[in-house]
Amino acid sequence: MSKNHIKTPTEASRSAAFTRRGFLGGLGVAATALGTPDAAEAQDGRTTENGSAGPGPVAVNLKINGKTYSVKLEPRVTLLDALRDNLQLFGTKKGCDHGQCGACTVHVNGRRVNSCLTFAIMHQGDEITTIEGLAHNGELHPMQAAFLEHDGFQCGYCTSGQIMSAAALLHEPCGSDDDAVRECMSGNICRCGAYTNIVAAVQSVRHGRKQA
């Protein structure tokens, strides 16, 4: 082809089409490569022990029921999962896992917390109490005893969370009547419907028939 050759419209369009296809194809290959786990990890340097993307386990110290536990956890592990899966404290129940049922309620520095909604790594240095640590010197907490006396449970799955919530309620502002207790305990759901007996148990402790 001579230097002065002028491309026909067909030749020009083929050349342009080839260039566009090549360019876009190159972008597609690059995007696919970057989308793979290995490439993504290479970009940010994050790997875990099993090879999946993530920050990897770190040392975490948790003080639970007066005892300090040292465990290795990924920063995204919830307090609930750390209690159950790593520390075998099964009294804290996993219900909805979305902070809606209250079955996972524990105390953190004396306040009730849904342990499924908070990361374990956030609570280093905090005083954490689970249902296993509520009794003292072998004696049931007054709220535990009240739940037994008033049959404040049926299947029992929600009971540990109910008791932990009720025990915390003793130190919170709450009206004196039953409706106020229902409102203050509304974050804890009982699918068996034992609410009347739960309220009776809480009120028995609040009104001094059992001193907390």
PASEBA-1860 file (N, C-alpha, C; in nm, 3 decimals):
! residues 212
1> MSKNHIKT> 0.086/-0.120/0.000/0.000/0.000/0.000/0.088/0.123/0.000 ~ 0.061/0.219/-0.089/0.145/0.339/-0.102/0.116/0.434/0.011 ~ 0.212/0.528/0.034/0.196/0.627/0.140/0.075/0.715/0.115 ~ 0.043/0.736/-0.012/-0.065/0.827/-0.046/-0.201/0.758/-0.056 ~ -0.201/0.629/-0.020/-0.326/0.555/-0.031/-0.428/0.613/0.067 ~ -0.549/0.639/0.020/-0.657/0.690/0.105/-0.752/0.575/0.133 ~ -0.778/0.553/0.266/-0.866/0.442/0.303/-1.007/0.467/0.254 ~ -1.066/0.360/0.205/-1.207/0.368/0.167/-1.290/0.373/0.294
9> PTEASRSA> -1.414/0.417/0.284/-1.501/0.419/0.402/-1.511/0.283/0.471 ~ -1.511/0.175/0.391/-1.520/0.041/0.451/-1.397/0.010/0.532 ~ -1.278/0.041/0.473/-1.153/0.016/0.544/-1.144/0.099/0.671 ~ -1.186/0.222/0.664/-1.179/0.312/0.781/-1.269/0.260/0.893 ~ -1.389/0.215/0.859/-1.481/0.168/0.962/-1.429/0.040/1.025 ~ -1.369/-0.051/0.945/-1.313/-0.174/1.000/-1.201/-0.143/1.099 ~ -1.116/-0.048/1.063/-1.004/-0.010/1.149/-1.054/0.046/1.281 ~ -1.157/0.135/1.272/-1.211/0.195/1.394/-1.278/0.091/1.481
17> AFTRRGFL> -1.352/-0.001/1.416/-1.421/-0.105/1.492/-1.322/-0.195/1.563 ~ -1.214/-0.231/1.496/-1.113/-0.317/1.556/-1.052/-0.248/1.679 ~ -1.025/-0.120/1.665/-0.963/-0.045/1.774/-1.056/-0.039/1.896 ~ -1.184/-0.012/1.872/-1.281/-0.005/1.981/-1.296/-0.140/2.049 ~ -1.306/-0.245/1.968/-1.321/-0.379/2.026/-1.200/-0.416/2.111 ~ -1.084/-0.385/2.060/-0.962/-0.417/2.134/-0.954/-0.342/2.265 ~ -0.988/-0.213/2.260/-0.982/-0.130/2.379/-1.081/-0.178/2.486 ~ -1.208/-0.199/2.443/-1.310/-0.242/2.537/-1.283/-0.383/2.589
25> GGLGVAAT> -1.231/-0.467/2.500/-1.197/-0.602/2.543/-1.089/-0.601/2.648 ~ -0.990/-0.513/2.630/-0.884/-0.501/2.729/-0.936/-0.456/2.864 ~ -1.031/-0.361/2.861/-1.091/-0.317/2.986/-1.165/-0.431/3.055 ~ -1.236/-0.512/2.977/-1.311/-0.623/3.033/-1.221/-0.724/3.101 ~ -1.109/-0.756/3.037/-1.013/-0.851/3.097/-0.958/-0.795/3.227 ~ -0.923/-0.666/3.225/-0.867/-0.604/3.345/-0.968/-0.603/3.458 ~ -1.093/-0.571/3.425/-1.198/-0.567/3.528/-1.221/-0.705/3.586 ~ -1.221/-0.808/3.500/-1.240/-0.945/3.549/-1.128/-0.986/3.641
33> ALGTPDAA> -1.006/-0.951/3.602/-0.889/-0.986/3.684/-0.894/-0.919/3.820 ~ -0.934/-0.791/3.821/-0.942/-0.719/3.947/-1.056/-0.769/4.034 ~ -1.155/-0.832/3.971/-1.270/-0.879/4.047/-1.247/-1.011/4.116 ~ -1.141/-1.083/4.084/-1.114/-1.211/4.148/-1.059/-1.190/4.286 ~ -1.084/-1.284/4.382/-1.034/-1.267/4.519/-0.884/-1.247/4.525 ~ -0.807/-1.326/4.446/-0.662/-1.313/4.452/-0.617/-1.174/4.410 ~ -0.679/-1.121/4.304/-0.640/-0.989/4.257/-0.679/-0.882/4.357 ~ -0.799/-0.897/4.415/-0.843/-0.798/4.513/-0.751/-0.798/4.634
41> EAQDGRTT> -0.711/-0.918/4.677/-0.622/-0.925/4.792/-0.486/-0.867/4.758 ~ -0.443/-0.889/4.634/-0.314/-0.833/4.594/-0.318/-0.681/4.595 ~ -0.437/-0.624/4.563/-0.450/-0.480/4.560/-0.438/-0.420/4.698 ~ -0.505/-0.479/4.799/-0.503/-0.417/4.931/-0.423/-0.495/5.034 ~ -0.368/-0.609/4.995/-0.280/-0.683/5.084/-0.352/-0.760/5.193 ~ -0.486/-0.776/5.184/-0.560/-0.843/5.290/-0.578/-0.990/5.255 ~ -0.539/-1.077/5.346/-0.567/-1.220/5.334/-0.599/-1.274/5.472 ~ -0.669/-1.386/5.475/-0.697/-1.453/5.601/-0.634/-1.590/5.596
49> ENGSAGPG> -0.645/-1.662/5.707/-0.582/-1.793/5.714/-0.638/-1.890/5.611 ~ -0.766/-1.877/5.578/-0.826/-1.969/5.481/-0.821/-1.914/5.338 ~ -0.752/-1.801/5.321/-0.733/-1.747/5.187/-0.842/-1.654/5.139 ~ -0.947/-1.631/5.217/-1.053/-1.541/5.175/-1.020/-1.399/5.216 ~ -1.086/-1.305/5.148/-1.060/-1.165/5.176/-1.110/-1.130/5.315 ~ -1.034/-1.050/5.386/-1.073/-1.009/5.521/-0.952/-0.964/5.598 ~ -0.974/-0.898/5.712/-0.861/-0.843/5.789/-0.783/-0.948/5.865 ~ -0.840/-1.067/5.887/-0.769/-1.171/5.960/-0.788/-1.157/6.110
57> PVAVNLKI> -0.769/-1.267/6.185/-0.791/-1.265/6.330/-0.687/-1.182/6.403 ~ -0.730/-1.119/6.512/-0.642/-1.041/6.597/-0.666/-1.083/6.742 ~ -0.572/-1.055/6.829/-0.586/-1.090/6.970/-0.687/-0.996/7.037 ~ -0.781/-1.056/7.109/-0.885/-0.979/7.178/-0.894/-1.031/7.322 ~ -0.895/-0.939/7.418/-0.912/-0.975/7.559/-1.049/-0.928/7.606 ~ -1.128/-1.021/7.657/-1.264/-0.990/7.702/-1.279/-1.031/7.848 ~ -1.333/-0.941/7.928/-1.360/-0.972/8.068/-1.507/-1.006/8.082 ~ -1.535/-1.133/8.107/-1.671/-1.184/8.110/-1.697/-1.254/8.242
65> NGKTYSVK> -1.798/-1.210/8.312/-1.835/-1.270/8.441/-1.717/-1.274/8.537 ~ -1.636/-1.168/8.533/-1.524/-1.154/8.624/-1.398/-1.227/8.583 ~ -1.399/-1.294/8.469/-1.284/-1.369/8.421/-1.239/-1.314/8.287 ~ -1.107/-1.304/8.267/-1.054/-1.250/8.142/-1.023/-1.365/8.046 ~ -1.072/-1.351/7.925/-1.049/-1.449/7.819/-0.966/-1.385/7.709 ~ -0.866/-1.456/7.661/-0.785/-1.409/7.548/-0.815/-1.500/7.429 ~ -0.867/-1.440/7.323/-0.903/-1.516/7.204/-0.856/-1.441/7.081 ~ -0.848/-1.513/6.970/-0.816/-1.451/6.841/-0.943/-1.448/6.758
73> LEPRVTLL> -0.982/-1.327/6.721/-1.107/-1.309/6.649/-1.087/-1.215/6.532 ~ -1.163/-1.236/6.426/-1.169/-1.134/6.321/-1.244/-1.014/6.377 ~ -1.204/-0.893/6.340/-1.271/-0.773/6.392/-1.420/-0.769/6.366 ~ -1.468/-0.842/6.265/-1.611/-0.838/6.232/-1.694/-0.940/6.311 ~ -1.632/-1.017/6.402/-1.706/-1.114/6.482/-1.788/-1.041/6.589 ~ -1.916/-1.073/6.597/-2.001/-1.008/6.696/-1.971/-1.063/6.835 ~ -2.012/-0.986/6.935/-1.996/-1.031/7.073/-2.075/-1.160/7.095 ~ -2.193/-1.169/7.035/-2.274/-1.290/7.047/-2.200/-1.413/6.995
81> DALRDNLQ> -2.144/-1.402/6.876/-2.073/-1.517/6.818/-1.948/-1.550/6.896 ~ -1.880/-1.450/6.949/-1.762/-1.476/7.031/-1.801/-1.553/7.157 ~ -1.910/-1.513/7.220/-1.955/-1.582/7.341/-1.991/-1.727/7.313 ~ -2.064/-1.750/7.207/-2.114/-1.884/7.180/-2.011/-1.972/7.110 ~ -1.949/-1.920/7.004/-1.863/-2.003/6.919/-1.720/-2.015/6.972 ~ -1.672/-1.912/7.038/-1.532/-1.913/7.083/-1.517/-1.943/7.231 ~ -1.615/-1.903/7.311/-1.602/-1.919/7.456/-1.701/-2.020/7.514 ~ -1.785/-2.078/7.428/-1.881/-2.182/7.469/-1.970/-2.137/7.585
89> LFGTKKGC> -2.009/-2.010/7.585/-2.106/-1.958/7.680/-2.242/-1.957/7.610 ~ -2.310/-2.071/7.617/-2.428/-2.091/7.535/-2.557/-2.036/7.598 ~ -2.549/-1.982/7.719/-2.667/-1.926/7.781/-2.722/-1.806/7.705 ~ -2.635/-1.733/7.638/-2.678/-1.621/7.554/-2.724/-1.677/7.421 ~ -2.850/-1.656/7.387/-2.910/-1.723/7.272/-2.904/-1.637/7.145 ~ -2.894/-1.705/7.033/-2.904/-1.638/6.903/-3.046/-1.660/6.850 ~ -3.121/-1.551/6.841/-3.257/-1.559/6.790/-3.263/-1.505/6.649 ~ -3.297/-1.377/6.637/-3.312/-1.316/6.505/-3.178/-1.276/6.444
97> DHGQCGAC> -3.078/-1.251/6.528/-2.946/-1.204/6.484/-2.953/-1.066/6.418 ~ -3.061/-0.992/6.445/-3.078/-0.858/6.389/-3.118/-0.756/6.495 ~ -3.104/-0.790/6.622/-3.136/-0.696/6.729/-3.284/-0.672/6.750 ~ -3.368/-0.765/6.708/-3.513/-0.744/6.716/-3.582/-0.828/6.822 ~ -3.517/-0.936/6.870/-3.588/-1.026/6.962/-3.538/-1.019/7.105 ~ -3.415/-0.976/7.128/-3.363/-0.961/7.263/-3.309/-1.087/7.327 ~ -3.312/-1.200/7.255/-3.265/-1.326/7.313/-3.117/-1.322/7.349 ~ -3.043/-1.233/7.285/-2.897/-1.228/7.303/-2.854/-1.121/7.404
105> TVHVNGRR> -2.948/-1.070/7.485/-2.917/-0.960/7.575/-2.813/-0.998/7.679 ~ -2.711/-0.914/7.694/-2.610/-0.926/7.799/-2.594/-0.788/7.863 ~ -2.516/-0.783/7.969/-2.484/-0.654/8.031/-2.342/-0.615/7.994 ~ -2.324/-0.491/7.954/-2.191/-0.434/7.930/-2.179/-0.311/8.019 ~ -2.089/-0.320/8.116/-2.074/-0.213/8.216/-2.206/-0.180/8.282 ~ -2.284/-0.285/8.309/-2.410/-0.268/8.382/-2.530/-0.233/8.297 ~ -2.509/-0.210/8.168/-2.621/-0.173/8.082/-2.654/-0.288/7.987 ~ -2.781/-0.304/7.957/-2.819/-0.415/7.868/-2.786/-0.381/7.723
113> VNSCLTFA> -2.737/-0.482/7.653/-2.691/-0.466/7.515/-2.733/-0.589/7.436 ~ -2.778/-0.567/7.313/-2.800/-0.679/7.221/-2.665/-0.721/7.166 ~ -2.617/-0.836/7.209/-2.481/-0.876/7.173/-2.466/-0.911/7.026 ~ -2.577/-0.929/6.953/-2.567/-0.958/6.810/-2.540/-0.832/6.729 ~ -2.554/-0.714/6.791/-2.539/-0.588/6.718/-2.408/-0.516/6.746 ~ -2.319/-0.579/6.820/-2.194/-0.511/6.855/-2.077/-0.606/6.834 ~ -1.962/-0.552/6.795/-1.845/-0.634/6.769/-1.770/-0.663/6.899 ~ -1.723/-0.785/6.912/-1.651/-0.824/7.032/-1.529/-0.736/7.056
121> IMHQGDEI> -1.459/-0.701/6.949/-1.334/-0.626/6.961/-1.357/-0.487/7.024 ~ -1.481/-0.438/7.020/-1.513/-0.306/7.075/-1.520/-0.307/7.228 ~ -1.520/-0.426/7.288/-1.548/-0.435/7.432/-1.428/-0.483/7.515 ~ -1.309/-0.464/7.463/-1.192/-0.493/7.543/-1.186/-0.392/7.659 ~ -1.172/-0.444/7.780/-1.168/-0.358/7.897/-1.304/-0.336/7.961 ~ -1.412/-0.375/7.892/-1.546/-0.360/7.948/-1.579/-0.478/8.041 ~ -1.670/-0.452/8.134/-1.722/-0.557/8.221/-1.846/-0.617/8.155 ~ -1.834/-0.741/8.110/-1.943/-0.808/8.041/-2.002/-0.915/8.134
129> TTIEGLAH> -2.133/-0.915/8.145/-2.201/-1.017/8.226/-2.301/-1.090/8.139 ~ -2.296/-1.222/8.143/-2.393/-1.305/8.073/-2.481/-1.374/8.177 ~ -2.580/-1.448/8.132/-2.670/-1.516/8.225/-2.592/-1.611/8.316 ~ -2.480/-1.664/8.267/-2.400/-1.756/8.350/-2.338/-1.686/8.470 ~ -2.322/-1.553/8.461/-2.257/-1.480/8.569/-2.352/-1.401/8.655 ~ -2.483/-1.419/8.636/-2.580/-1.337/8.710/-2.596/-1.386/8.854 ~ -2.589/-1.515/8.876/-2.596/-1.569/9.012/-2.470/-1.529/9.089 ~ -2.481/-1.523/9.221/-2.366/-1.480/9.303/-2.346/-1.577/9.419
137> NGELHPMQ> -2.224/-1.630/9.426/-2.190/-1.725/9.533/-2.288/-1.841/9.543 ~ -2.328/-1.889/9.427/-2.418/-2.004/9.424/-2.564/-1.972/9.445 ~ -2.597/-1.845/9.468/-2.737/-1.805/9.487/-2.790/-1.737/9.362 ~ -2.910/-1.775/9.324/-2.971/-1.713/9.208/-2.990/-1.563/9.231 ~ -2.976/-1.487/9.124/-3.014/-1.347/9.129/-3.163/-1.340/9.160 ~ -3.208/-1.240/9.235/-3.352/-1.229/9.266/-3.441/-1.238/9.143 ~ -3.394/-1.185/9.028/-3.479/-1.191/8.908/-3.487/-1.333/8.855 ~ -3.379/-1.409/8.865/-3.385/-1.550/8.825/-3.485/-1.626/8.913
145> AAFLEHDG> -3.476/-1.602/9.043/-3.568/-1.670/9.136/-3.712/-1.629/9.110 ~ -3.735/-1.502/9.077/-3.871/-1.454/9.050/-3.929/-1.518/8.925 ~ -3.847/-1.536/8.822/-3.895/-1.601/8.699/-3.936/-1.745/8.729 ~ -3.863/-1.812/8.816/-3.900/-1.949/8.854/-4.031/-1.948/8.934 ~ -4.041/-1.857/9.029/-4.159/-1.851/9.114/-4.286/-1.818/9.037 ~ -4.274/-1.730/8.937/-4.391/-1.684/8.864/-4.408/-1.752/8.728 ~ -4.330/-1.858/8.703/-4.339/-1.930/8.575/-4.328/-1.833/8.458 ~ -4.222/-1.752/8.460/-4.204/-1.650/8.356/-4.142/-1.703/8.229
153> FQCGYCTS> -4.175/-1.824/8.191/-4.118/-1.884/8.070/-4.201/-2.005/8.030 ~ -4.187/-2.045/7.904/-4.246/-2.171/7.859/-4.138/-2.256/7.793 ~ -4.107/-2.227/7.664/-4.002/-2.308/7.600/-3.864/-2.274/7.657 ~ -3.848/-2.151/7.706/-3.723/-2.113/7.771/-3.618/-2.052/7.681 ~ -3.642/-2.048/7.550/-3.536/-1.999/7.461/-3.507/-1.851/7.483 ~ -3.610/-1.773/7.507/-3.590/-1.629/7.526/-3.557/-1.592/7.670 ~ -3.563/-1.689/7.761/-3.563/-1.659/7.904/-3.436/-1.591/7.951 ~ -3.321/-1.636/7.903/-3.196/-1.573/7.950/-3.192/-1.426/7.912
161> GQIMSAAA> -3.236/-1.394/7.790/-3.240/-1.255/7.748/-3.343/-1.175/7.826 ~ -3.458/-1.237/7.854/-3.561/-1.170/7.933/-3.507/-1.137/8.073 ~ -3.442/-1.232/8.136/-3.390/-1.212/8.271/-3.281/-1.105/8.272 ~ -3.192/-1.109/8.173/-3.086/-1.009/8.168/-3.143/-0.869/8.149 ~ -3.245/-0.858/8.066/-3.311/-0.729/8.043/-3.380/-0.682/8.170 ~ -3.450/-0.774/8.236/-3.524/-0.739/8.357/-3.430/-0.699/8.470 ~ -3.317/-0.768/8.481/-3.220/-0.734/8.586/-3.163/-0.595/8.563 ~ -3.138/-0.560/8.437/-3.088/-0.426/8.407/-3.194/-0.320/8.431
169> LLHEPCGS> -3.319/-0.356/8.404/-3.430/-0.262/8.422/-3.440/-0.213/8.566 ~ -3.396/-0.295/8.662/-3.402/-0.256/8.802/-3.324/-0.128/8.831 ~ -3.227/-0.098/8.743/-3.141/0.018/8.765/-3.166/0.126/8.660 ~ -3.278/0.115/8.593/-3.314/0.212/8.489/-3.442/0.287/8.528 ~ -3.461/0.408/8.476/-3.587/0.478/8.502/-3.702/0.406/8.431 ~ -3.801/0.368/8.508/-3.916/0.297/8.452/-4.033/0.321/8.544 ~ -4.149/0.349/8.487/-4.268/0.373/8.568/-4.302/0.253/8.656 ~ -4.386/0.276/8.754/-4.412/0.171/8.853/-4.520/0.072/8.811
177> DDDAVREC> -4.602/0.106/8.711/-4.713/0.017/8.677/-4.673/-0.089/8.575 ~ -4.763/-0.183/8.552/-4.734/-0.295/8.461/-4.711/-0.249/8.318 ~ -4.787/-0.149/8.275/-4.770/-0.100/8.138/-4.630/-0.042/8.117 ~ -4.577/0.023/8.218/-4.441/0.078/8.208/-4.340/-0.034/8.194 ~ -4.360/-0.143/8.268/-4.270/-0.258/8.257/-4.279/-0.319/8.118 ~ -4.400/-0.331/8.066/-4.414/-0.386/7.931/-4.339/-0.301/7.829 ~ -4.349/-0.170/7.845/-4.278/-0.080/7.754/-4.127/-0.097/7.768 ~ -4.078/-0.103/7.891/-3.934/-0.116/7.914/-3.879/-0.252/7.871
185> MSGNICRC> -3.967/-0.353/7.866/-3.926/-0.487/7.826/-3.965/-0.517/7.682 ~ -4.008/-0.417/7.607/-4.062/-0.440/7.472/-3.957/-0.488/7.373 ~ -3.831/-0.473/7.405/-3.726/-0.522/7.315/-3.701/-0.670/7.326 ~ -3.769/-0.736/7.419/-3.753/-0.881/7.439/-3.883/-0.951/7.402 ~ -3.876/-1.036/7.302/-3.995/-1.103/7.249/-4.003/-1.246/7.302 ~ -4.123/-1.286/7.343/-4.150/-1.424/7.385/-4.252/-1.482/7.290 ~ -4.212/-1.574/7.206/-4.305/-1.631/7.109/-4.410/-1.719/7.175 ~ -4.380/-1.768/7.297/-4.478/-1.849/7.369/-4.586/-1.763/7.433
193> GAYTNIVA> -4.561/-1.633/7.447/-4.662/-1.544/7.502/-4.670/-1.545/7.653 ~ -4.557/-1.562/7.721/-4.558/-1.567/7.868/-4.546/-1.428/7.931 ~ -4.594/-1.327/7.860/-4.572/-1.189/7.904/-4.635/-1.157/8.040 ~ -4.752/-1.208/8.068/-4.818/-1.178/8.195/-4.733/-1.224/8.313 ~ -4.681/-1.343/8.302/-4.597/-1.397/8.410/-4.461/-1.328/8.416 ~ -4.409/-1.287/8.301/-4.282/-1.214/8.298/-4.298/-1.081/8.372 ~ -4.405/-1.010/8.342/-4.430/-0.882/8.409/-4.448/-0.904/8.560 ~ -4.519/-1.009/8.597/-4.538/-1.040/8.739/-4.405/-1.066/8.808
201> AVQSVRHG> -4.316/-1.137/8.742/-4.185/-1.165/8.799/-4.106/-1.037/8.818 ~ -4.107/-0.953/8.716/-4.032/-0.826/8.725/-4.088/-0.739/8.837 ~ -4.220/-0.729/8.845/-4.282/-0.644/8.945/-4.258/-0.697/9.086 ~ -4.251/-0.827/9.102/-4.228/-0.883/9.235/-4.092/-0.840/9.290 ~ -3.995/-0.828/9.201/-3.862/-0.783/9.245/-3.862/-0.631/9.264 ~ -3.924/-0.560/9.173/-3.924/-0.413/9.181/-3.997/-0.362/9.305 ~ -4.101/-0.431/9.345/-4.181/-0.384/9.458/-4.133/-0.440/9.591 ~ -4.016/-0.504/9.588/-3.952/-0.540/9.713/-3.988/-0.673/9.772
209> RKQA> -4.074/-0.750/9.703/-4.104/-0.881/9.758/-3.984/-0.974/9.747 ~ -3.894/-0.934/9.652/-3.763/-0.998/9.644/-3.663/-0.886/9.624 ~ -3.574/-0.865/9.713/-3.481/-0.754/9.704/-3.368/-0.786/9.607 ~ -3.338/-0.693/9.514/-3.231/-0.714/9.417/-3.098/-0.678/9.479
END
